[in-house]
Amino acid sequence: MELKFIVDAQLPRSLARLLNNHGYDTLHTLDLPNQNATQDLDIVKRSMAEKRVVISKDFDFYDRFFRKLEPYKLLYISTGNIPNQQLLNIFQSNLPKISEALDTGFVIEITRSSIIVID
């Protein structure tokens, strides 16, 4: 299955661009009608309807997944505050690992130094 993503508001649009450049169908909340004011529930609904992996630093998505098994899948970023370029570098150098982890896992955590399949 081809991976599709939706990048949450607190992450840079350049992350969506990087994923698009690697052939992944990726939206950023800025691409949605309410842009960065898009409510979490609307992101979850879109994720479920379109089978999009939510990429977020927001613990609410993490918590929601284990309470309601939504969104469709979650890439939880727990790097803390790091420069955008450092975040992009983490993705760039780990895309094959991330893709492979999402083939079988539903919640993947990305730290500064590792990729963890949580479920």
Steps between C-alpha positions, in 0.01 A plus 500: 500500500626844412559718806315830522567760768351805664745726684365683805525877549792510745728333246651685203341498156846408371447153652193452278704621202782257579255208515329613178839522331559137596174397334272491803154658477536752783285786625588762759225658706577821307356318195164447672210748494553612863877480460686490833173562686379154390366317803658171605169319446491620137855373450400164651192475277706572189765252613243226543310575177813525283723257693755775568771471761488800734843648573485703820680608815163532675465246781120522461525294180714241680255480787199485266646209305528283809151601617310486169736341244492823297655655295566238231871490591724740691858614459561659838793744511659516845822680411419805710572836345763457232582712195285420196804393301594246766147356487517482120837325524355240736222427250731509199742248645230272643227494236549132409490403871192717561320354199584146606384564857169639373444187290440301817463750784226748581688736731861586429698735721789699362753627751824682429685170474251218435182377338279300734201287403273543802206275441 
